[in-house]
């Protein structure tokens, strides 16, 4: 989840969808990635991108 957090905070990864970032960290389901982000990081991937 730390790798995903760094990717979401870095503008170089904006071309990747949230689902693609989840896939790159080993999660095959976008909804599972969103749930895991909320659980471990306290926010959804979209919220993390908007907060940077």
PQR file of N, CA, C, O and H, with PARSE charges and radii, in Angstrom:
ATOM      1  N   UNK A   1       0.822  -1.189   0.000 -0.4000 1.5000
ATOM      2  CA  UNK A   1       0.000   0.000   0.000 -0.0000 2.0000
ATOM      3  C   UNK A   1       0.868   1.255   0.000  0.5500 1.7000
ATOM      4  O   UNK A   1       0.442   2.300  -0.493 -0.5500 1.4000
ATOM      5  N   UNK A   2       2.061   1.166   0.539 -0.4000 1.5000
ATOM      6  CA  UNK A   2       2.953   2.325   0.518 -0.0000 2.0000
ATOM      7  C   UNK A   2       3.378   2.662  -0.903  0.5500 1.7000
ATOM      8  O   UNK A   2       3.514   3.833  -1.256 -0.5500 1.4000
ATOM      9  H   UNK A   2       2.407   0.317   0.940  0.4000 1.0000
ATOM     10  N   UNK A   3       3.588   1.639  -1.715 -0.4000 1.5000
ATOM     11  CA  UNK A   3       3.944   1.873  -3.125 -0.0000 2.0000
ATOM     12  C   UNK A   3       2.780   2.545  -3.837  0.5500 1.7000
ATOM     13  O   UNK A   3       2.978   3.496  -4.593 -0.5500 1.4000
ATOM     14  H   UNK A   3       3.477   0.687  -1.429  0.4000 1.0000
ATOM     15  N   UNK A   4       1.572   2.058  -3.601 -0.4000 1.5000
ATOM     16  CA  UNK A   4       0.387   2.660  -4.218 -0.0000 2.0000
ATOM     17  C   UNK A   4       0.237   4.107  -3.773  0.5500 1.7000
ATOM     18  O   UNK A   4      -0.091   4.972  -4.585 -0.5500 1.4000
ATOM     19  H   UNK A   4       1.411   1.285  -2.987  0.4000 1.0000
ATOM     20  N   UNK A   5       0.470   4.377  -2.518 -0.4000 1.5000
ATOM     21  CA  UNK A   5       0.362   5.749  -2.003 -0.0000 2.0000
ATOM     22  C   UNK A   5       1.357   6.661  -2.707  0.5500 1.7000
ATOM     23  O   UNK A   5       1.020   7.787  -3.073 -0.5500 1.4000
ATOM     24  H   UNK A   5       0.737   3.675  -1.858  0.4000 1.0000
ATOM     25  N   UNK A   6       2.582   6.179  -2.897 -0.4000 1.5000
ATOM     26  CA  UNK A   6       3.586   6.991  -3.604 -0.0000 2.0000
ATOM     27  C   UNK A   6       3.187   7.216  -5.057  0.5500 1.7000
ATOM     28  O   UNK A   6       3.370   8.311  -5.588 -0.5500 1.4000
ATOM     29  H   UNK A   6       2.856   5.265  -2.600  0.4000 1.0000
ATOM     30  N   UNK A   7       2.642   6.187  -5.702 -0.4000 1.5000
ATOM     31  CA  UNK A   7       2.233   6.321  -7.097 -0.0000 2.0000
ATOM     32  C   UNK A   7       1.080   7.314  -7.238  0.5500 1.7000
ATOM     33  O   UNK A   7       1.053   8.104  -8.182 -0.5500 1.4000
ATOM     34  H   UNK A   7       2.493   5.297  -5.270  0.4000 1.0000
ATOM     35  N   UNK A   8       0.142   7.278  -6.318 -0.4000 1.5000
ATOM     36  CA  UNK A   8      -1.001   8.184  -6.373 -0.0000 2.0000
ATOM     37  C   UNK A   8      -0.590   9.626  -6.084  0.5500 1.7000
ATOM     38  O   UNK A   8      -1.241  10.562  -6.548 -0.5500 1.4000
ATOM     39  H   UNK A   8       0.164   6.637  -5.551  0.4000 1.0000
ATOM     40  N   UNK A   9       0.477   9.805  -5.325 -0.4000 1.5000
ATOM     41  CA  UNK A   9       0.943  11.145  -4.976 -0.0000 2.0000
ATOM     42  C   UNK A   9       1.859  11.741  -6.043  0.5500 1.7000
ATOM     43  O   UNK A   9       2.157  12.934  -6.006 -0.5500 1.4000
ATOM     44  H   UNK A   9       1.006   9.045  -4.948  0.4000 1.0000
ATOM     45  N   UNK A  10       2.303  10.929  -6.983 -0.4000 1.5000
ATOM     46  CA  UNK A  10       3.269  11.369  -7.994 -0.0000 2.0000
ATOM     47  C   UNK A  10       2.556  11.640  -9.314  0.5500 1.7000
ATOM     48  O   UNK A  10       1.909  10.753  -9.870 -0.5500 1.4000
ATOM     49  H   UNK A  10       2.061   9.959  -7.014  0.4000 1.0000
ATOM     50  N   UNK A  11       2.675  12.853  -9.807 -0.4000 1.5000
ATOM     51  CA  UNK A  11       1.996  13.247 -11.052 -0.0000 2.0000
ATOM     52  C   UNK A  11       2.455  12.433 -12.260  0.5500 1.7000
ATOM     53  O   UNK A  11       1.739  12.358 -13.259 -0.5500 1.4000
ATOM     54  H   UNK A  11       3.201  13.574  -9.356  0.4000 1.0000
ATOM     55  N   UNK A  12       3.633  11.827 -12.184 -0.4000 1.5000
ATOM     56  CA  UNK A  12       4.106  11.006 -13.303 -0.0000 2.0000
ATOM     57  C   UNK A  12       3.219   9.791 -13.548  0.5500 1.7000
ATOM     58  O   UNK A  12       3.248   9.217 -14.636 -0.5500 1.4000
ATOM     59  H   UNK A  12       4.214  11.888 -11.373  0.4000 1.0000
ATOM     60  N   UNK A  13       2.430   9.392 -12.550 -0.4000 1.5000
ATOM     61  CA  UNK A  13       1.558   8.230 -12.674 -0.0000 2.0000
ATOM     62  C   UNK A  13       0.109   8.606 -12.965  0.5500 1.7000
ATOM     63  O   UNK A  13      -0.767   7.743 -12.923 -0.5500 1.4000
ATOM     64  H   UNK A  13       2.407   9.858 -11.665  0.4000 1.0000
ATOM     65  N   UNK A  14      -0.156   9.869 -13.258 -0.4000 1.5000
ATOM     66  CA  UNK A  14      -1.527  10.305 -13.537 -0.0000 2.0000
ATOM     67  C   UNK A  14      -2.127   9.626 -14.760  0.5500 1.7000
ATOM     68  O   UNK A  14      -3.347   9.494 -14.859 -0.5500 1.4000
ATOM     69  H   UNK A  14       0.556  10.570 -13.292  0.4000 1.0000
ATOM     70  N   UNK A  15      -1.289   9.199 -15.682 -0.4000 1.5000
ATOM     71  CA  UNK A  15      -1.805   8.542 -16.888 -0.0000 2.0000
ATOM     72  C   UNK A  15      -2.345   7.149 -16.583  0.5500 1.7000
ATOM     73  O   UNK A  15      -3.071   6.581 -17.399 -0.5500 1.4000
ATOM     74  H   UNK A  15      -0.298   9.307 -15.602  0.4000 1.0000
ATOM     75  N   UNK A  16      -2.001   6.583 -15.412 -0.4000 1.5000
ATOM     76  CA  UNK A  16      -2.491   5.273 -15.022 -0.0000 2.0000
ATOM     77  C   UNK A  16      -3.816   5.407 -14.281  0.5500 1.7000
ATOM     78  O   UNK A  16      -3.992   6.300 -13.453 -0.5500 1.4000
ATOM     79  H   UNK A  16      -1.411   7.044 -14.749  0.4000 1.0000
ATOM     80  N   UNK A  17      -4.734   4.516 -14.589 -0.4000 1.5000
ATOM     81  CA  UNK A  17      -5.999   4.511 -13.862 -0.0000 2.0000
ATOM     82  C   UNK A  17      -5.771   3.945 -12.461  0.5500 1.7000
ATOM     83  O   UNK A  17      -4.743   3.327 -12.185 -0.5500 1.4000
ATOM     84  H   UNK A  17      -4.592   3.790 -15.262  0.4000 1.0000
ATOM     85  N   UNK A  18      -6.731   4.164 -11.602 -0.4000 1.5000
ATOM     86  CA  UNK A  18      -6.673   3.604 -10.254 -0.0000 2.0000
ATOM     87  C   UNK A  18      -6.594   2.081 -10.342  0.5500 1.7000
ATOM     88  O   UNK A  18      -5.842   1.454  -9.595 -0.5500 1.4000
ATOM     89  H   UNK A  18      -7.566   4.666 -11.827  0.4000 1.0000
ATOM     90  N   UNK A  19      -7.356   1.492 -11.238 -0.4000 1.5000
ATOM     91  CA  UNK A  19      -7.336   0.038 -11.406 -0.0000 2.0000
ATOM     92  C   UNK A  19      -5.950  -0.447 -11.824  0.5500 1.7000
ATOM     93  O   UNK A  19      -5.492  -1.487 -11.351 -0.5500 1.4000
ATOM     94  H   UNK A  19      -7.966   2.001 -11.844  0.4000 1.0000
ATOM     95  N   UNK A  20      -5.280   0.291 -12.703 -0.4000 1.5000
ATOM     96  CA  UNK A  20      -3.946  -0.102 -13.156 -0.0000 2.0000
ATOM     97  C   UNK A  20      -2.936  -0.022 -12.016  0.5500 1.7000
ATOM     98  O   UNK A  20      -2.063  -0.883 -11.906 -0.5500 1.4000
ATOM     99  H   UNK A  20      -5.651   1.136 -13.088  0.4000 1.0000
ATOM    100  N   UNK A  21      -3.040   0.980 -11.184 -0.4000 1.5000
ATOM    101  CA  UNK A  21      -2.143   1.073 -10.031 -0.0000 2.0000
ATOM    102  C   UNK A  21      -2.392  -0.109  -9.102  0.5500 1.7000
ATOM    103  O   UNK A  21      -1.443  -0.717  -8.607 -0.5500 1.4000
ATOM    104  H   UNK A  21      -3.749   1.680 -11.273  0.4000 1.0000
ATOM    105  N   UNK A  22      -3.641  -0.435  -8.863 -0.4000 1.5000
ATOM    106  CA  UNK A  22      -3.964  -1.602  -8.046 -0.0000 2.0000
ATOM    107  C   UNK A  22      -3.385  -2.877  -8.627  0.5500 1.7000
ATOM    108  O   UNK A  22      -2.842  -3.707  -7.899 -0.5500 1.4000
ATOM    109  H   UNK A  22      -4.412   0.059  -9.265  0.4000 1.0000
ATOM    110  N   UNK A  23      -3.500  -3.033  -9.940 -0.4000 1.5000
ATOM    111  CA  UNK A  23      -2.949  -4.208 -10.614 -0.0000 2.0000
ATOM    112  C   UNK A  23      -1.433  -4.264 -10.453  0.5500 1.7000
ATOM    113  O   UNK A  23      -0.868  -5.338 -10.246 -0.5500 1.4000
ATOM    114  H   UNK A  23      -3.941  -2.358 -10.532  0.4000 1.0000
ATOM    115  N   UNK A  24      -0.785  -3.128 -10.545 -0.4000 1.5000
ATOM    116  CA  UNK A  24       0.686  -3.087 -10.434 -0.0000 2.0000
ATOM    117  C   UNK A  24       1.183  -3.439  -9.044  0.5500 1.7000
ATOM    118  O   UNK A  24       2.319  -3.887  -8.889 -0.5500 1.4000
ATOM    119  H   UNK A  24      -1.244  -2.256 -10.713  0.4000 1.0000
ATOM    120  N   UNK A  25       0.350  -3.243  -8.033 -0.4000 1.5000
ATOM    121  CA  UNK A  25       0.776  -3.630  -6.685 -0.0000 2.0000
ATOM    122  C   UNK A  25       0.274  -5.012  -6.299  0.5500 1.7000
ATOM    123  O   UNK A  25       0.469  -5.461  -5.169 -0.5500 1.4000
ATOM    124  H   UNK A  25      -0.573  -2.880  -8.159  0.4000 1.0000
ATOM    125  N   UNK A  26      -0.380  -5.690  -7.253 -0.4000 1.5000
ATOM    126  CA  UNK A  26      -0.755  -7.084  -7.017 -0.0000 2.0000
ATOM    127  C   UNK A  26      -2.217  -7.354  -6.743  0.5500 1.7000
ATOM    128  O   UNK A  26      -2.578  -8.472  -6.375 -0.5500 1.4000
ATOM    129  H   UNK A  26      -0.538  -5.326  -8.170  0.4000 1.0000
ATOM    130  N   UNK A  27      -3.071  -6.350  -6.914 -0.4000 1.5000
ATOM    131  CA  UNK A  27      -4.504  -6.554  -6.699 -0.0000 2.0000
ATOM    132  C   UNK A  27      -5.208  -6.541  -8.051  0.5500 1.7000
ATOM    133  O   UNK A  27      -5.078  -5.581  -8.811 -0.5500 1.4000
ATOM    134  H   UNK A  27      -2.778  -5.442  -7.213  0.4000 1.0000
ATOM    135  N   UNK A  28      -5.951  -7.599  -8.353 -0.4000 1.5000
ATOM    136  CA  UNK A  28      -6.555  -7.708  -9.679 -0.0000 2.0000
ATOM    137  C   UNK A  28      -7.924  -7.050  -9.787  0.5500 1.7000
ATOM    138  O   UNK A  28      -8.455  -6.913 -10.889 -0.5500 1.4000
ATOM    139  H   UNK A  28      -6.057  -8.378  -7.736  0.4000 1.0000
ATOM    140  N   UNK A  29      -8.501  -6.643  -8.665 -0.4000 1.5000
ATOM    141  CA  UNK A  29      -9.846  -6.070  -8.659 -0.0000 2.0000
ATOM    142  C   UNK A  29      -9.785  -4.620  -8.160  0.5500 1.7000
ATOM    143  O   UNK A  29      -9.299  -4.356  -7.060 -0.5500 1.4000
ATOM    144  H   UNK A  29      -8.070  -6.754  -7.770  0.4000 1.0000
ATOM    145  N   UNK A  30     -10.280  -3.690  -8.976 -0.4000 1.5000
ATOM    146  CA  UNK A  30     -10.222  -2.267  -8.623 -0.0000 2.0000
ATOM    147  C   UNK A  30     -11.007  -1.975  -7.343  0.5500 1.7000
ATOM    148  O   UNK A  30     -10.562  -1.170  -6.525 -0.5500 1.4000
ATOM    149  H   UNK A  30     -10.675  -3.905  -9.869  0.4000 1.0000
ATOM    150  N   UNK A  31     -12.150  -2.605  -7.157 -0.4000 1.5000
ATOM    151  CA  UNK A  31     -12.944  -2.326  -5.953 -0.0000 2.0000
ATOM    152  C   UNK A  31     -12.222  -2.825  -4.703  0.5500 1.7000
ATOM    153  O   UNK A  31     -12.320  -2.212  -3.641 -0.5500 1.4000
ATOM    154  H   UNK A  31     -12.511  -3.259  -7.822  0.4000 1.0000
ATOM    155  N   UNK A  32     -11.508  -3.922  -4.829 -0.4000 1.5000
ATOM    156  CA  UNK A  32     -10.712  -4.421  -3.702 -0.0000 2.0000
ATOM    157  C   UNK A  32      -9.589  -3.430  -3.374  0.5500 1.7000
ATOM    158  O   UNK A  32      -9.300  -3.177  -2.204 -0.5500 1.4000
ATOM    159  H   UNK A  32     -11.428  -4.420  -5.692  0.4000 1.0000
ATOM    160  N   UNK A  33      -8.968  -2.880  -4.399 -0.4000 1.5000
ATOM    161  CA  UNK A  33      -7.922  -1.875  -4.200 -0.0000 2.0000
ATOM    162  C   UNK A  33      -8.477  -0.654  -3.474  0.5500 1.7000
ATOM    163  O   UNK A  33      -7.837  -0.140  -2.558 -0.5500 1.4000
ATOM    164  H   UNK A  33      -9.203  -3.085  -5.349  0.4000 1.0000
ATOM    165  N   UNK A  34      -9.645  -0.189  -3.867 -0.4000 1.5000
ATOM    166  CA  UNK A  34     -10.260   0.972  -3.207 -0.0000 2.0000
ATOM    167  C   UNK A  34     -10.517   0.656  -1.730  0.5500 1.7000
ATOM    168  O   UNK A  34     -10.227   1.474  -0.857 -0.5500 1.4000
ATOM    169  H   UNK A  34     -10.165  -0.607  -4.611  0.4000 1.0000
ATOM    170  N   UNK A  35     -11.060  -0.525  -1.458 -0.4000 1.5000
ATOM    171  CA  UNK A  35     -11.327  -0.909  -0.067 -0.0000 2.0000
ATOM    172  C   UNK A  35     -10.038  -0.998   0.750  0.5500 1.7000
ATOM    173  O   UNK A  35      -9.996  -0.558   1.899 -0.5500 1.4000
ATOM    174  H   UNK A  35     -11.296  -1.189  -2.168  0.4000 1.0000
ATOM    175  N   UNK A  36      -8.995  -1.566   0.158 -0.4000 1.5000
ATOM    176  CA  UNK A  36      -7.724  -1.696   0.867 -0.0000 2.0000
ATOM    177  C   UNK A  36      -7.089  -0.328   1.123  0.5500 1.7000
ATOM    178  O   UNK A  36      -6.512  -0.103   2.187 -0.5500 1.4000
ATOM    179  H   UNK A  36      -9.030  -1.923  -0.775  0.4000 1.0000
ATOM    180  N   UNK A  37      -7.193   0.572   0.168 -0.4000 1.5000
ATOM    181  CA  UNK A  37      -6.686   1.935   0.379 -0.0000 2.0000
ATOM    182  C   UNK A  37      -7.401   2.598   1.542  0.5500 1.7000
ATOM    183  O   UNK A  37      -6.772   3.190   2.419 -0.5500 1.4000
ATOM    184  H   UNK A  37      -7.662   0.389  -0.696  0.4000 1.0000
ATOM    185  N   UNK A  38      -8.708   2.493   1.540 -0.4000 1.5000
ATOM    186  CA  UNK A  38      -9.486   3.113   2.613 -0.0000 2.0000
ATOM    187  C   UNK A  38      -9.101   2.497   3.964  0.5500 1.7000
ATOM    188  O   UNK A  38      -8.979   3.205   4.964 -0.5500 1.4000
ATOM    189  H   UNK A  38      -9.219   2.012   0.828  0.4000 1.0000
ATOM    190  N   UNK A  39      -8.913   1.187   3.982 -0.4000 1.5000
ATOM    191  CA  UNK A  39      -8.590   0.489   5.224 -0.0000 2.0000
ATOM    192  C   UNK A  39      -7.192   0.852   5.723  0.5500 1.7000
ATOM    193  O   UNK A  39      -7.016   1.140   6.907 -0.5500 1.4000
ATOM    194  H   UNK A  39      -9.012   0.612   3.169  0.4000 1.0000
ATOM    195  N   UNK A  40      -6.203   0.841   4.837 -0.4000 1.5000
ATOM    196  CA  UNK A  40      -4.819   1.029   5.251 -0.0000 2.0000
ATOM    197  C   UNK A  40      -4.357   2.489   5.243  0.5500 1.7000
ATOM    198  O   UNK A  40      -3.508   2.878   6.046 -0.5500 1.4000
ATOM    199  H   UNK A  40      -6.346   0.607   3.876  0.4000 1.0000
ATOM    200  N   UNK A  41      -4.912   3.287   4.344 -0.4000 1.5000
ATOM    201  CA  UNK A  41      -4.444   4.669   4.196 -0.0000 2.0000
ATOM    202  C   UNK A  41      -5.475   5.698   4.634  0.5500 1.7000
ATOM    203  O   UNK A  41      -5.168   6.887   4.717 -0.5500 1.4000
ATOM    204  H   UNK A  41      -5.601   2.971   3.692  0.4000 1.0000
ATOM    205  N   UNK A  42      -6.688   5.255   4.914 -0.4000 1.5000
ATOM    206  CA  UNK A  42      -7.712   6.158   5.416 -0.0000 2.0000
ATOM    207  C   UNK A  42      -8.464   6.946   4.362  0.5500 1.7000
ATOM    208  O   UNK A  42      -9.348   7.736   4.696 -0.5500 1.4000
ATOM    209  H   UNK A  42      -6.938   4.289   4.847  0.4000 1.0000
ATOM    210  N   UNK A  43      -8.130   6.747   3.098 -0.4000 1.5000
ATOM    211  CA  UNK A  43      -8.780   7.465   1.999 -0.0000 2.0000
ATOM    212  C   UNK A  43      -8.837   6.576   0.767  0.5500 1.7000
ATOM    213  O   UNK A  43      -8.094   5.601   0.651 -0.5500 1.4000
ATOM    214  H   UNK A  43      -7.412   6.105   2.827  0.4000 1.0000
ATOM    215  N   UNK A  44      -9.729   6.926  -0.150 -0.4000 1.5000
ATOM    216  CA  UNK A  44      -9.802   6.211  -1.414 -0.0000 2.0000
ATOM    217  C   UNK A  44      -8.657   6.668  -2.316  0.5500 1.7000
ATOM    218  O   UNK A  44      -8.082   7.730  -2.080 -0.5500 1.4000
ATOM    219  H   UNK A  44     -10.333   7.717  -0.056  0.4000 1.0000
ATOM    220  N   UNK A  45      -8.316   5.890  -3.341 -0.4000 1.5000
ATOM    221  CA  UNK A  45      -7.254   6.323  -4.262 -0.0000 2.0000
ATOM    222  C   UNK A  45      -7.550   7.675  -4.921  0.5500 1.7000
ATOM    223  O   UNK A  45      -6.645   8.495  -5.080 -0.5500 1.4000
ATOM    224  H   UNK A  45      -8.783   5.026  -3.532  0.4000 1.0000
ATOM    225  N   UNK A  46      -8.791   7.909  -5.297 -0.4000 1.5000
ATOM    226  CA  UNK A  46      -9.152   9.194  -5.898 -0.0000 2.0000
ATOM    227  C   UNK A  46      -8.950  10.349  -4.945  0.5500 1.7000
ATOM    228  O   UNK A  46      -8.489  11.417  -5.349 -0.5500 1.4000
ATOM    229  H   UNK A  46      -9.526   7.244  -5.168  0.4000 1.0000
ATOM    230  N   UNK A  47      -9.289  10.149  -3.688 -0.4000 1.5000
ATOM    231  CA  UNK A  47      -9.073  11.201  -2.686 -0.0000 2.0000
ATOM    232  C   UNK A  47      -7.576  11.465  -2.496  0.5500 1.7000
ATOM    233  O   UNK A  47      -7.165  12.617  -2.357 -0.5500 1.4000
ATOM    234  H   UNK A  47      -9.663   9.282  -3.360  0.4000 1.0000
ATOM    235  N   UNK A  48      -6.772  10.419  -2.488 -0.4000 1.5000
ATOM    236  CA  UNK A  48      -5.328  10.592  -2.337 -0.0000 2.0000
ATOM    237  C   UNK A  48      -4.745  11.391  -3.498  0.5500 1.7000
ATOM    238  O   UNK A  48      -3.868  12.231  -3.296 -0.5500 1.4000
ATOM    239  H   UNK A  48      -7.106   9.484  -2.601  0.4000 1.0000
ATOM    240  N   UNK A  49      -5.228  11.134  -4.714 -0.4000 1.5000
ATOM    241  CA  UNK A  49      -4.742  11.891  -5.861 -0.0000 2.0000
ATOM    242  C   UNK A  49      -5.134  13.362  -5.766  0.5500 1.7000
ATOM    243  O   UNK A  49      -4.330  14.242  -6.075 -0.5500 1.4000
ATOM    244  H   UNK A  49      -5.940  10.452  -4.878  0.4000 1.0000
ATOM    245  N   UNK A  50      -6.357  13.629  -5.342 -0.4000 1.5000
ATOM    246  CA  UNK A  50      -6.816  15.016  -5.264 -0.0000 2.0000
ATOM    247  C   UNK A  50      -6.121  15.803  -4.152  0.5500 1.7000
ATOM    248  O   UNK A  50      -6.022  17.027  -4.236 -0.5500 1.4000
ATOM    249  H   UNK A  50      -7.010  12.915  -5.090  0.4000 1.0000
ATOM    250  N   UNK A  51      -5.646  15.127  -3.125 -0.4000 1.5000
ATOM    251  CA  UNK A  51      -5.037  15.822  -1.991 -0.0000 2.0000
ATOM    252  C   UNK A  51      -3.598  16.260  -2.208  0.5500 1.7000
ATOM    253  O   UNK A  51      -3.061  17.024  -1.405 -0.5500 1.4000
ATOM    254  H   UNK A  51      -5.727  14.132  -3.057  0.4000 1.0000
ATOM    255  N   UNK A  52      -2.974  15.799  -3.257 -0.4000 1.5000
ATOM    256  CA  UNK A  52      -1.548  16.167  -3.420 -0.0000 2.0000
ATOM    257  C   UNK A  52      -1.334  17.585  -3.785  0.5500 1.7000
ATOM    258  O   UNK A  52      -0.192  18.015  -3.949 -0.5500 1.4000
ATOM    259  H   UNK A  52      -3.410  15.178  -3.909  0.4000 1.0000
TER
END
